[in-house]
Amino acid sequence: MSGDADLARVGELFADRTRSRILLALLSGRELAAGVLADEAGISRPTASAHLRKLVDGGLLAVRADGRHRWYRLSGPEVGDLVERLASFAPAEEARSLKATTRAARLRTARTCYDHFAGRLGVGIMGALLDGGFVDGGDGLFRGDGADRPASAGREVDYRLTDPGREFLAGLDIHVPDGGRRGRPAVRYCIDWTETRHHLAGAAGRAIADRFFAAGWAERLPTYRAVRVTPSGADVLAERFKIDWAG
């Protein structure tokens, strides 16, 4: 017979600063090598291996072996949602160098949250879709009263992609699969930890990000989660989403 959920076991995985840095680095949604994650966390590779093993055993990470190399990723979008949600409660680390300050600014401007956009870019796209009637069910605002927890943890804000929304995205060659009963929902949301508003997740969020990267409208920066909107992408944001982008 099982008792209550053992939240402390999960909490222990996040409580270590090194493991938290590893999880934040993997919010890019990409696979990263153990050595890269060690550098990101500022620790040795043997130390990183021990932390990575705990995260895999705890179900937060998945690992792929390629010869002598190991590649790590978040085990699923729900882990990305959880990390982003916890970040919304966490105080910001003090930036102690110009490099850290620049990196923080880039993350707040545009970044990935697992497989969709976050930061000012992510909430801007969400707001544009709501303003255009392409997504409905909410207003994109975070109120902090527990009524708008991420929809992956419930359905507190039941956002929906409208038929005009599908047509609008199709006009940009963005096609959102119809999830059905078992597929990934078209619209989910995260509470953006830097903007304290909702940004778009789910199948629609991924489809938009994939299209921006494939079309060269956005590109990943060396800071693993940071994203840069290209000039052609800024044109798309202005012409189609009515976002005056000055990233």
C-alpha positions as CSV (number, residue, x, y, z in Angstrom):
1,M,0.0,0.0,0.0
2,S,1.4,3.4,-1.0
3,G,1.2,6.5,1.2
4,D,1.4,10.2,0.3
5,A,3.7,11.4,-2.4
6,D,7.3,11.7,-1.1
7,L,7.9,15.3,-2.1
8,A,11.1,15.5,-0.1
9,R,12.8,13.0,-2.5
10,V,12.2,15.4,-5.4
11,G,13.0,18.4,-3.3
12,E,16.4,17.0,-2.5
13,L,17.2,16.9,-6.3
14,F,16.6,20.6,-6.6
15,A,18.0,21.6,-3.3
16,D,21.6,21.3,-4.5
17,R,22.9,24.4,-6.3
18,T,25.0,22.3,-8.8
19,R,22.0,20.1,-9.8
20,S,19.8,23.2,-10.2
21,R,22.3,24.7,-12.5
22,I,22.4,21.6,-14.6
23,L,18.6,21.5,-14.8
24,L,18.5,25.2,-15.9
25,A,21.1,24.6,-18.6
26,L,19.0,21.8,-20.0
27,L,15.9,24.0,-20.2
28,S,17.2,24.7,-23.7
29,G,15.5,21.5,-24.7
30,R,18.6,20.1,-26.3
31,E,20.9,17.2,-25.3
32,L,24.1,18.3,-23.8
33,A,27.2,16.3,-23.0
34,A,28.3,15.6,-19.5
35,G,31.5,17.7,-20.0
36,V,29.5,20.7,-21.2
37,L,27.2,20.4,-18.2
38,A,30.2,20.2,-15.9
39,D,31.5,23.5,-17.3
40,E,28.1,25.1,-17.0
41,A,27.9,24.2,-13.3
42,G,31.6,25.0,-12.7
43,I,32.5,21.6,-11.4
44,S,34.8,18.7,-12.4
45,R,33.5,16.0,-14.7
46,P,33.6,13.2,-12.1
47,T,31.6,15.4,-9.7
48,A,29.1,16.2,-12.5
49,S,28.7,12.5,-13.3
50,A,27.6,11.8,-9.7
51,H,25.0,14.6,-9.8
52,L,23.8,13.5,-13.3
53,R,23.4,10.0,-12.0
54,K,21.1,11.2,-9.2
55,L,19.0,13.3,-11.6
56,V,18.6,10.3,-13.9
57,D,17.7,8.0,-11.1
58,G,15.2,10.6,-9.8
59,G,13.5,10.6,-13.2
60,L,14.3,14.3,-14.1
61,L,16.8,13.5,-16.8
62,A,17.2,11.0,-19.6
63,V,20.6,9.9,-20.9
64,R,21.7,8.6,-24.2
65,A,25.0,6.7,-24.7
66,D,27.0,7.3,-27.8
67,G,30.2,5.3,-27.5
68,R,32.2,6.7,-24.6
69,H,30.0,9.8,-24.4
70,R,26.8,10.4,-22.5
71,W,24.2,12.9,-23.6
72,Y,21.7,14.3,-21.2
73,R,18.3,16.0,-21.6
74,L,15.2,16.7,-19.5
75,S,13.1,13.6,-19.4
76,G,10.0,15.4,-20.7
77,P,8.2,18.7,-21.1
78,E,6.6,18.3,-17.7
79,V,10.1,18.6,-16.1
80,G,10.7,21.8,-18.1
81,D,7.4,23.2,-16.8
82,L,8.4,22.2,-13.2
83,V,11.8,23.9,-13.4
84,E,10.4,27.1,-15.0
85,R,7.7,27.2,-12.3
86,L,10.1,26.8,-9.5
87,A,12.3,29.5,-11.0
88,S,9.3,31.9,-10.7
89,F,9.5,31.5,-6.9
90,A,13.3,31.7,-6.7
91,P,15.2,34.9,-6.1
92,A,17.6,35.8,-8.9
93,E,21.3,35.1,-8.3
94,E,23.4,38.2,-8.1
95,A,25.3,38.9,-11.3
96,R,28.9,39.4,-10.2
97,S,30.6,40.1,-13.5
98,L,29.9,41.8,-16.8
99,K,29.6,38.3,-18.4
100,A,27.0,37.2,-15.9
101,T,25.1,40.5,-16.4
102,T,25.0,40.1,-20.2
103,R,23.9,36.5,-19.9
104,A,21.1,37.4,-17.6
105,A,19.9,40.1,-19.9
106,R,19.9,37.8,-22.9
107,L,17.9,35.2,-20.9
108,R,15.3,37.7,-20.0
109,T,15.0,39.0,-23.5
110,A,14.5,35.6,-25.3
111,R,15.2,32.0,-24.3
112,T,13.9,28.5,-24.7
113,C,11.9,26.8,-22.0
114,Y,12.3,23.1,-23.0
115,D,11.0,23.3,-26.6
116,H,9.2,26.6,-26.7
117,F,10.0,30.3,-26.4
118,A,10.1,32.2,-23.0
119,G,11.2,35.6,-21.8
120,R,10.0,38.7,-23.4
121,L,9.8,36.9,-26.7
122,G,7.6,34.1,-25.3
123,V,5.2,36.3,-23.5
124,G,5.0,38.7,-26.5
125,I,4.0,35.9,-28.8
126,M,1.4,34.7,-26.3
127,G,0.0,38.2,-25.9
128,A,-0.2,38.7,-29.7
129,L,-2.1,35.5,-30.1
130,L,-4.6,36.5,-27.4
131,D,-5.0,40.0,-28.8
132,G,-5.7,38.6,-32.2
133,G,-8.3,36.1,-31.0
134,F,-6.0,33.2,-32.1
135,V,-5.9,31.8,-28.6
136,D,-8.6,32.3,-26.1
137,G,-9.6,31.2,-22.6
138,G,-7.5,33.6,-20.5
139,D,-5.6,36.9,-20.6
140,G,-2.0,35.9,-20.2
141,L,-1.7,37.5,-16.7
142,F,-0.1,35.9,-13.7
143,R,-2.0,36.8,-10.5
144,G,-0.1,34.7,-8.0
145,D,-3.2,33.5,-6.2
146,G,-2.9,29.8,-7.2
147,A,-5.6,30.1,-9.8
148,D,-3.2,30.0,-12.8
149,R,-0.8,27.2,-12.1
150,P,0.7,25.7,-15.3
151,A,-2.0,23.8,-17.2
152,S,0.2,20.7,-17.3
153,A,-0.5,20.4,-13.5
154,G,-4.2,21.0,-14.0
155,R,-6.5,23.0,-16.2
156,E,-6.7,26.2,-14.2
157,V,-6.6,28.4,-17.3
158,D,-8.0,26.4,-20.2
159,Y,-6.4,28.2,-23.2
160,R,-7.5,27.0,-26.6
161,L,-6.2,27.5,-30.1
162,T,-9.1,28.9,-32.1
163,D,-9.9,28.1,-35.8
164,P,-8.7,31.5,-36.9
165,G,-5.6,30.8,-34.8
166,R,-4.8,27.6,-36.8
167,E,-5.4,29.6,-40.0
168,F,-3.1,32.4,-38.9
169,L,-0.3,29.9,-38.0
170,A,-0.8,28.0,-41.2
171,G,-0.2,31.2,-43.0
172,L,3.3,31.2,-41.5
173,D,3.7,27.5,-42.4
174,I,3.2,26.6,-38.8
175,H,1.0,23.5,-38.5
176,V,-0.1,22.4,-35.0
177,P,-1.0,18.7,-34.7
178,D,-4.4,17.9,-33.3
179,G,-3.5,16.1,-30.1
180,G,-6.7,14.2,-29.6
181,R,-7.2,12.2,-26.4
182,R,-3.6,11.0,-26.0
183,G,-1.6,13.5,-28.0
184,R,0.1,16.6,-26.7
185,P,-2.4,19.4,-26.1
186,A,-2.2,22.2,-28.7
187,V,-2.0,24.9,-26.0
188,R,-0.4,24.7,-22.6
189,Y,1.3,27.5,-20.8
190,C,4.1,28.2,-18.3
191,I,4.3,31.1,-15.9
192,D,7.4,33.0,-17.1
193,W,9.8,33.5,-14.3
194,T,11.3,36.7,-15.6
195,E,8.2,38.4,-17.0
196,T,5.7,36.9,-14.5
197,R,3.2,36.4,-17.3
198,H,2.1,33.3,-19.2
199,H,4.1,32.1,-22.2
200,L,2.9,29.6,-24.8
201,A,3.8,26.0,-24.4
202,G,2.2,22.7,-25.7
203,A,2.2,21.6,-29.3
204,A,1.6,25.2,-30.6
205,G,4.5,26.6,-28.6
206,R,6.8,24.0,-30.0
207,A,5.6,24.4,-33.6
208,I,6.2,28.1,-33.4
209,A,9.7,27.8,-32.0
210,D,10.6,25.0,-34.6
211,R,9.4,27.2,-37.4
212,F,11.4,30.3,-36.2
213,F,14.6,28.3,-35.9
214,A,14.1,26.4,-39.3
215,A,13.3,29.7,-41.1
216,G,16.2,31.6,-39.7
217,W,13.9,34.0,-37.8
218,A,15.7,33.1,-34.6
219,E,18.9,31.4,-33.6
220,R,20.4,29.9,-30.5
221,L,23.2,31.7,-28.7
222,P,26.2,30.0,-27.0
223,T,24.4,30.6,-23.7
224,Y,22.4,27.5,-24.0
225,R,18.9,28.8,-23.4
226,A,19.4,32.3,-24.9
227,V,17.9,33.1,-28.3
228,R,18.5,35.9,-30.7
229,V,15.8,37.1,-33.1
230,T,17.3,37.8,-36.5
231,P,16.4,40.8,-38.7
232,S,14.1,38.7,-40.8
233,G,12.5,37.4,-37.6
234,A,12.0,40.9,-36.3
235,D,10.1,41.6,-39.6
236,V,7.9,38.6,-39.1
237,L,7.2,39.7,-35.5
238,A,6.3,43.2,-36.6
239,E,4.2,42.3,-39.7
240,R,2.4,39.2,-38.5
241,F,2.4,39.4,-34.7
242,K,2.3,43.2,-34.3
243,I,5.3,43.1,-32.0
244,D,7.8,45.9,-32.3
245,W,11.0,43.9,-31.5
246,A,14.1,45.6,-30.4
247,G,15.9,42.8,-28.7
